[in-house]
Amino acid sequence: MPNQEQTSDPTEPQDDFAARTAAAETLPLAERADAFSALHDELRTRLESGGSASA
């Protein structure tokens, strides 16, 4: 069972990211740009902090 917990933890942020990306794509252009900018900043912060790298 520990494997199920380990596989679900990385999946949740990935699913959240996918949902946020899909939601951003439905926004008007100006709001879409802001949403993608926020996603970009979050991903950059994760990468720079050495957060989980699944790729």
N, CA, C and O atoms as a GROMACS GRO file, in nm:
protein
  220
    1MET      N    1   0.078  -0.121   0.000
    1MET     CA    2   0.000   0.000   0.000
    1MET      C    3   0.082   0.127   0.000
    1MET      O    4   0.032   0.228  -0.051
    2PRO      N    5   0.204   0.132   0.053
    2PRO     CA    6   0.282   0.256   0.046
    2PRO      C    7   0.303   0.304  -0.097
    2PRO      O    8   0.314   0.424  -0.121
    3ASN      N    9   0.307   0.212  -0.194
    3ASN     CA   10   0.325   0.253  -0.332
    3ASN      C   11   0.206   0.333  -0.382
    3ASN      O   12   0.222   0.427  -0.460
    4GLN      N   13   0.085   0.297  -0.337
    4GLN     CA   14  -0.032   0.372  -0.378
    4GLN      C   15  -0.026   0.515  -0.327
    4GLN      O   16  -0.062   0.608  -0.398
    5GLU      N   17   0.020   0.532  -0.203
    5GLU     CA   18   0.032   0.666  -0.148
    5GLU      C   19   0.137   0.746  -0.224
    5GLU      O   20   0.116   0.864  -0.252
    6GLN      N   21   0.248   0.683  -0.258
    6GLN     CA   22   0.355   0.753  -0.329
    6GLN      C   23   0.311   0.791  -0.469
    6GLN      O   24   0.346   0.899  -0.516
    7THR      N   25   0.237   0.706  -0.536
    7THR     CA   26   0.194   0.737  -0.672
    7THR      C   27   0.081   0.839  -0.673
    7THR      O   28   0.066   0.913  -0.770
    8SER      N   29   0.001   0.846  -0.566
    8SER     CA   30  -0.108   0.942  -0.565
    8SER      C   31  -0.059   1.082  -0.533
    8SER      O   32  -0.116   1.180  -0.583
    9ASP      N   33   0.044   1.097  -0.452
    9ASP     CA   34   0.095   1.229  -0.416
    9ASP      C   35   0.144   1.307  -0.538
    9ASP      O   36   0.103   1.421  -0.556
   10PRO      N   37   0.232   1.251  -0.622
   10PRO     CA   38   0.276   1.327  -0.740
   10PRO      C   39   0.164   1.350  -0.840
   10PRO      O   40   0.168   1.448  -0.915
   11THR      N   41   0.065   1.262  -0.844
   11THR     CA   42  -0.043   1.274  -0.941
   11THR      C   43  -0.134   1.391  -0.908
   11THR      O   44  -0.181   1.460  -0.999
   12GLU      N   45  -0.160   1.414  -0.780
   12GLU     CA   46  -0.253   1.521  -0.743
   12GLU      C   47  -0.208   1.657  -0.793
   12GLU      O   48  -0.289   1.726  -0.855
   13PRO      N   49  -0.082   1.700  -0.770
   13PRO     CA   50  -0.041   1.829  -0.826
   13PRO      C   51  -0.046   1.830  -0.979
   13PRO      O   52  -0.078   1.933  -1.040
   14GLN      N   53  -0.015   1.717  -1.040
   14GLN     CA   54  -0.017   1.710  -1.186
   14GLN      C   55  -0.161   1.725  -1.235
   14GLN      O   56  -0.186   1.796  -1.332
   15ASP      N   57  -0.256   1.657  -1.169
   15ASP     CA   58  -0.396   1.670  -1.207
   15ASP      C   59  -0.445   1.813  -1.183
   15ASP      O   60  -0.521   1.867  -1.263
   16ASP      N   61  -0.402   1.873  -1.073
   16ASP     CA   62  -0.438   2.010  -1.043
   16ASP      C   63  -0.384   2.103  -1.150
   16ASP      O   64  -0.454   2.194  -1.195
   17PHE      N   65  -0.260   2.080  -1.191
   17PHE     CA   66  -0.201   2.162  -1.297
   17PHE      C   67  -0.278   2.147  -1.427
   17PHE      O   68  -0.304   2.246  -1.496
   18ALA      N   69  -0.313   2.024  -1.461
   18ALA     CA   70  -0.389   1.999  -1.584
   18ALA      C   71  -0.525   2.069  -1.578
   18ALA      O   72  -0.570   2.126  -1.677
   19ALA      N   73  -0.590   2.063  -1.464
   19ALA     CA   74  -0.720   2.129  -1.448
   19ALA      C   75  -0.706   2.280  -1.458
   19ALA      O   76  -0.788   2.346  -1.521
   20ARG      N   77  -0.602   2.334  -1.395
   20ARG     CA   78  -0.581   2.479  -1.401
   20ARG      C   79  -0.546   2.524  -1.542
   20ARG      O   80  -0.589   2.631  -1.586
   21THR      N   81  -0.470   2.443  -1.614
   21THR     CA   82  -0.436   2.475  -1.752
   21THR      C   83  -0.561   2.475  -1.839
   21THR      O   84  -0.583   2.566  -1.918
   22ALA      N   85  -0.644   2.372  -1.823
   22ALA     CA   86  -0.768   2.364  -1.900
   22ALA      C   87  -0.860   2.481  -1.868
   22ALA      O   88  -0.924   2.538  -1.957
   23ALA      N   89  -0.868   2.517  -1.741
   23ALA     CA   90  -0.953   2.629  -1.702
   23ALA      C   91  -0.900   2.759  -1.761
   23ALA      O   92  -0.979   2.844  -1.805
   24ALA      N   93  -0.768   2.777  -1.763
   24ALA     CA   94  -0.709   2.899  -1.818
   24ALA      C   95  -0.739   2.912  -1.966
   24ALA      O   96  -0.757   3.023  -2.016
   25GLU      N   97  -0.744   2.801  -2.035
   25GLU     CA   98  -0.769   2.804  -2.180
   25GLU      C   99  -0.908   2.854  -2.215
   25GLU      O  100  -0.931   2.896  -2.328
   26THR      N  101  -1.001   2.850  -2.121
   26THR     CA  102  -1.138   2.894  -2.148
   26THR      C  103  -1.159   3.042  -2.119
   26THR      O  104  -1.264   3.097  -2.150
   27LEU      N  105  -1.059   3.106  -2.060
   27LEU     CA  106  -1.072   3.247  -2.022
   27LEU      C  107  -1.053   3.340  -2.140
   27LEU      O  108  -0.992   3.303  -2.241
   28PRO      N  109  -1.105   3.463  -2.129
   28PRO     CA  110  -1.075   3.566  -2.230
   28PRO      C  111  -0.924   3.591  -2.233
   28PRO      O  112  -0.853   3.562  -2.137
   29LEU      N  113  -0.877   3.644  -2.343
   29LEU     CA  114  -0.733   3.654  -2.367
   29LEU      C  115  -0.654   3.720  -2.255
   29LEU      O  116  -0.554   3.664  -2.211
   30ALA      N  117  -0.696   3.835  -2.207
   30ALA     CA  118  -0.621   3.904  -2.102
   30ALA      C  119  -0.615   3.821  -1.974
   30ALA      O  120  -0.510   3.811  -1.911
   31GLU      N  121  -0.727   3.762  -1.936
   31GLU     CA  122  -0.731   3.679  -1.815
   31GLU      C  123  -0.652   3.550  -1.836
   31GLU      O  124  -0.588   3.500  -1.744
   32ARG      N  125  -0.656   3.497  -1.957
   32ARG     CA  126  -0.580   3.376  -1.990
   32ARG      C  127  -0.430   3.402  -1.975
   32ARG      O  128  -0.358   3.318  -1.921
   33ALA      N  129  -0.386   3.516  -2.022
   33ALA     CA  130  -0.244   3.551  -2.009
   33ALA      C  131  -0.203   3.558  -1.863
   33ALA      O  132  -0.097   3.508  -1.825
   34ASP      N  133  -0.287   3.618  -1.780
   34ASP     CA  134  -0.257   3.627  -1.636
   34ASP      C  135  -0.254   3.488  -1.572
   34ASP      O  136  -0.168   3.460  -1.489
   35ALA      N  137  -0.347   3.403  -1.611
   35ALA     CA  138  -0.353   3.268  -1.553
   35ALA      C  139  -0.230   3.186  -1.593
   35ALA      O  140  -0.172   3.117  -1.509
   36PHE      N  141  -0.190   3.194  -1.720
   36PHE     CA  142  -0.072   3.121  -1.762
   36PHE      C  143   0.056   3.179  -1.701
   36PHE      O  144   0.151   3.106  -1.674
   37SER      N  145   0.058   3.308  -1.679
   37SER     CA  146   0.172   3.370  -1.612
   37SER      C  147   0.184   3.318  -1.469
   37SER      O  148   0.295   3.290  -1.423
   38ALA      N  149   0.072   3.305  -1.401
   38ALA     CA  150   0.074   3.252  -1.264
   38ALA      C  151   0.119   3.107  -1.263
   38ALA      O  152   0.197   3.068  -1.176
   39LEU      N  153   0.072   3.027  -1.359
   39LEU     CA  154   0.116   2.887  -1.368
   39LEU      C  155   0.266   2.880  -1.396
   39LEU      O  156   0.337   2.797  -1.338
   40HIS      N  157   0.313   2.966  -1.483
   40HIS     CA  158   0.456   2.969  -1.516
   40HIS      C  159   0.539   3.001  -1.393
   40HIS      O  160   0.640   2.936  -1.366
   41ASP      N  161   0.496   3.102  -1.318
   41ASP     CA  162   0.568   3.141  -1.197
   41ASP      C  163   0.572   3.027  -1.096
   41ASP      O  164   0.675   3.003  -1.033
   42GLU      N  165   0.460   2.958  -1.080
   42GLU     CA  166   0.454   2.846  -0.986
   42GLU      C  167   0.548   2.733  -1.029
   42GLU      O  168   0.621   2.678  -0.946
   43LEU      N  169   0.547   2.699  -1.157
   43LEU     CA  170   0.636   2.593  -1.206
   43LEU      C  171   0.782   2.633  -1.192
   43LEU      O  172   0.865   2.550  -1.154
   44ARG      N  173   0.815   2.758  -1.222
   44ARG     CA  174   0.953   2.804  -1.208
   44ARG      C  175   0.998   2.794  -1.063
   44ARG      O  176   1.110   2.750  -1.035
   45THR      N  177   0.911   2.833  -0.971
   45THR     CA  178   0.943   2.825  -0.828
   45THR      C  179   0.968   2.681  -0.787
   45THR      O  180   1.062   2.653  -0.712
   46ARG      N  181   0.884   2.590  -0.834
   46ARG     CA  182   0.903   2.448  -0.801
   46ARG      C  183   1.035   2.395  -0.854
   46ARG      O  184   1.107   2.324  -0.784
   47LEU      N  185   1.067   2.431  -0.977
   47LEU     CA  186   1.192   2.384  -1.037
   47LEU      C  187   1.313   2.442  -0.965
   47LEU      O  188   1.409   2.370  -0.938
   48GLU      N  189   1.310   2.570  -0.936
   48GLU     CA  190   1.423   2.635  -0.870
   48GLU      C  191   1.443   2.587  -0.727
   48GLU      O  192   1.555   2.588  -0.677
   49SER      N  193   1.335   2.545  -0.661
   49SER     CA  194   1.345   2.499  -0.523
   49SER      C  195   1.381   2.352  -0.515
   49SER      O  196   1.398   2.297  -0.406
   50GLY      N  197   1.393   2.287  -0.631
   50GLY     CA  198   1.426   2.145  -0.632
   50GLY      C  199   1.310   2.057  -0.593
   50GLY      O  200   1.329   1.948  -0.540
   51GLY      N  201   1.188   2.105  -0.619
   51GLY     CA  202   1.069   2.028  -0.589
   51GLY      C  203   1.066   1.899  -0.668
   51GLY      O  204   1.158   1.870  -0.745
   52SER      N  205   0.962   1.823  -0.650
   52SER     CA  206   0.952   1.693  -0.716
   52SER      C  207   0.961   1.709  -0.867
   52SER      O  208   0.890   1.789  -0.927
   53ALA      N  209   1.049   1.631  -0.926
   53ALA     CA  210   1.067   1.632  -1.071
   53ALA      C  211   1.027   1.496  -1.124
   53ALA      O  212   1.103   1.400  -1.112
   54SER      N  213   0.909   1.488  -1.183
   54SER     CA  214   0.862   1.359  -1.232
   54SER      C  215   0.907   1.332  -1.374
   54SER      O  216   0.891   1.220  -1.423
   55ALA      N  217   0.962   1.430  -1.441
   55ALA     CA  218   1.005   1.411  -1.579
   55ALA      C  219   1.151   1.374  -1.588
   55ALA      O  220   1.203   1.355  -1.698
   0.00000   0.00000   0.00000
